[in-house]
């Protein structure tokens, strides 16, 4: 009676058991078939496994390409060194397509909820800390498929970003399926006053980020495609509380439009490629001047005194025929010096 009760348990567990239980039962049948030189259905049943367990497990194994049941009950087991890698490759393809489908379906989900009424908890979520802000940013970037746009004021979150290890700035921006995403960034010129700012920006440029600079950026945001954004309000609350994860389509589009407008109004900090500046110091001064940096910031980043910077800025303005610092930056860009 105990055996019959156990047999019934097998059937119920195959029909109603959780995924791990079913996998364990199928694995039991698969291992028994591997260990039998000429396996058949009847031999597996003769080893004490219920017929229902054997039949259902063989169906699952056949669906995975691991075994085939022929007429007469003969069982053909595929060589594991061929069948299992093929199975793994199939699962990897399924995982990639599932991730891609998840992104597309999420767009449908959030669009339907953002266009039918006021934002709810699924379209705009208030973040509680700096850690949540970082995690939300990583989440939306990893689901991106088109591009990332951001603008950054000199907020505590921006300071934390620039304080990260250098290797973290050398990695490209990667979205769904491992695709490298174009990344456009507008920085407040105050960011140039941070330690090693030029070195960090150069590393981010090597990783594929294109950056520009302007003054008085009011807050920071990261916009992924036109589907999601994170609004960094740590400039108003350093803990990160009150920052936002946004999936409301109109809100995200508004932030994307703001990012695009800031990009149009900002100036690049490009590598100097001309031969008119006398040395590397002048190259750095020209780049920072065009970005709108102050003499104190230029001195800090180029490693010379502020008095030296003032002299060189005046000399470069005279060389370019510029009457103001802003005009000097514009003329340097037009003449291909930036």
Secondary structure, DSSP 8 states (H G I E B T S, - for coil): -HHHHHHHHHHHHHHHS-HHHHHHHHHHHHHHHHTSTT-BHHHHHHTT--HHHHHHHHHHHHHTTSEEE-GGGBEEE--HHHHHHHHHHHHHHHHHHHHHHHHHHHHHHHHHHHSSSS--TTTEEE--SHHHHHHHHHHHHHT-SSEEEEEE-S-HHHHHHHTS-HHHHSS--B-GGG-B-EEEEEEEGGGGGSTTHHHHHHHHHHTTEEEEEES---SEEEEETTTEEEEE-TTT-TT-TT-EEE--HHHHHHHHHHHHHHHHH-EE------S-S-SHHHHHHHHHHHTT--HHHHHHHHTS-HHHHHHHHHHHHHHHT-SSHHHHHHHHHHTT--
